[in-house]
């Protein structure tokens, strides 16, 4: 990987909507392969906006964003889809396709990538069973609970082993046991070298796992390290 070995690099990035004030100011940070990061901050601090910049849904008002070594400002439109395919996103509103089953929603990234159908079935069934949806392979999103839809969205985001995973409140609709189980899934993807960014309000979960924190305050970033209150192994066993 070029670009100094970074998955993502922000340099003095600012973002404003229309003619309003900047909601993000002079944001500078970098993410390396295999890093695990929690994105914290109060509601309205700009966490979702920061994630949108990282998955190319928005362009900054100023500053430099480098993604997988590519300067986004000069990357051609035809090259952007290939970059996006290296990113998995868990949206806060799920964004599942309502006319497709849970199985087909999760299978979509693999089918787009041209994976053979027998491999698609094997991996999708295995992952949906792992997140507790063994009996919902054929269910469509409108018939599922919010927590079930959230787990489908997470499975879809990780199925293709993205190099960068961005998750906006991925445990907001599940109980503590399932939250830990999902975090274990993210950690397994992280062990394969993916950079992980999870926006969350669940600070007890953050303290328990003890990964790097990126905290948004008044449109600016502060970085800190949290010491886990229990070991990572305890978290895995609990899941």
N, C-alpha and C positions, 0 to 999 in steps of 0.2 A: 504493500500500500504506500502510495506517495503522500505528499502533504505532511511530511514529518511524522507519519505513522498514526495520525489522528483519524478517528471515525468522523468526528464533528469538531469544528473549531469556529468560535465566534470571536470577532475582534471589533470592539467598540460599536456594537450593533444597537441601533435605536429603532423603535417601532411606534408609529402613530396611526390612528384611524382618521382619514380625511384631514381636516384642518385642526383637529383637536390636539391636546397636549400629548407628549410622548407617554405611552404606557410602559415601555421598556426603555431604559436609558443606559448607554455605555456598557452593554453586556459583553463581557469577555470571559470565555472559559473554553476548555477543550475536553473531549472524551476520547479515551484510548480504547483499543480493542480489549474486551474482557473486563471493562470497568462496570461497576454496579452503582447506580446513583439514585437517590431519592430527591425529588423536587418538592420542596415545602414552601408554605406561605399562606397567608390568609386568603379568603375568597376575594376575588377581584384583584389579586396581586399580579396577574398576568401569566400564570402557569400555563393555561391552555394556549395563550398566544405564543409563548415560547416554544411549546411543542409543535404548533402549526408551522413556525419558522423552520423547525428541524425536519418536518416531513414535507416541506416544500408546498404547503397549502397557501402560504403567504410569502411576500418578499419584504425584506427590511426597508425601513425608510432611509437608513444609512448604515454604514459599516460593512464588514466582510464576513460572509459565511462560507466556510469550506466544508464540503461533505464528501467523504471518501477521497479526499485529495483534490476535489474539483471545486473551483471557485464558481459558486452558483450564479454570480452576476454575469459571467461570460460563458456559461454552459448552454449549448444550443438546446432548443425545445425538443428536438428529436432524441437528445441524450437523456432528458430528465426521466422518462419512464423506466429506463434501465436502472437509474439510481433509486427510484422509488421502490422498485422490486426488491431492493436490498434492505428495505425498512419494513418492520412489522408495527402496526398501530392498533392499540386498543382504545377506541373512542368512548367517551363518557356516555354517548347516546347509542352505542353499539354499532349502528349502521349496518345491520344485517339485511340481506335481501329477503323480504317477507314471503315471496312466492317460492323460495327454495327451502328444502329441509335443512335441519341442523347439519346433517352429513354433507350436503352439497355446498352449504355456506363455507364449511371448513375446508372442503376439497378444492375450492375455487383457486387459491394460489398455486396449488400443485398442478392443476389442470392447465392454468395459464402458462406454467413453466414447462409443460409437455411431459410430465411424469406419466409413466405407464399406469393404466387404470388398476391393474392388480396391486401395484405398489400404493396407489392412492387409497384404495379400500383398506389395505392393511394398516397404513399409518393413521388414517382418519379414525377408523374404528378404535384403534389402540388409544389414541389421544382422547377421544370423547369418553371412552370408558374410564380413563384415568381421572378426568375431571368430574366424574359422577353422572354422566349422561348416557350410560349404556342403553337405557330403555327409551331414549329420546332421539335416536338416530334419524327417524323419519318425521319427527315433529317439525312444524313450521314455526318461526318466531312468534307470530301473533297468538299462538296457543300456549306459549311458554311463559313462565314467571320471569321477572326482571333478573333474578339471580341466575336462572338457567340461561337466559339470553346472554348475560355477561360472560358466562363460562364458554359459550359457543364463540363469542367474539374473541376471547383470549386464545382459544384453541386455533381459530383462524389466523390470528396474528403470529403464532409461534410455529405453525405446522411446517412452514418452508425454511425454518432455521435462519431467520434474517440476521444480518450483521449488526443491525441496530434495532432495538425494540423500544417503542415509546408507548407508555400506558397512562391514561388519564383516569385516575380513581378506579383502578381495576378491582378493588375489593369492596367497593361501596355498597353492593347489594348481596353480599354473602356473609355467613356467620364466621366466627373467629377460626373455627377448625378448617373451613374451606379456604379462608384467607391465607392461612399458613401453607396449605397444600398448593395453592396457586403460586405463592412466593417460592416454594420449593421448585415448581416448574420453571419459573423465571431464573432461579439460580442454576438449574441444570443447563438451560440455554446459555447462561452466562459462562459456565465452565467450558462450553464449546467455543468461546471466544467472542460472543456477541456483547456489545455494549448495551446496557439496560438503563433506561430512565423511567422512573415511576413517580408520577405526580400523585400525592396523597395527603389527606388530612389525618390519617391514622398514625399519630406519632408514637403510640405504644408499640405498634408493629415495627416502626422504624427503629426504635430503641432496642427492640428485641433482636433484630437482625444485624444492626450495627454497620451498615454500609455508609459510604460517603453521602453527605447531604449537600444539596445546592438549595439555598434558601432565598426566596424572593422577598424583598422588603422595599416598599415604595419604589417599585420599578427597577431596583438594582439587586445584584446578586451578592450573597455572602456564602462562602464555602466552609464547611466544618466536617469533622469526623465524629461519629457517634459510637460510643463503646457499647457493645451489646450487653443487655442485662442477663441473658442466658446464652449458652453456646449455640452456634449454628447447628450442631448435631442435635441438640435438644429440640430445636425448631423442626428439623427433619423428622425426628421421631414422633413429634406431636402430630405431624401431618400424616 
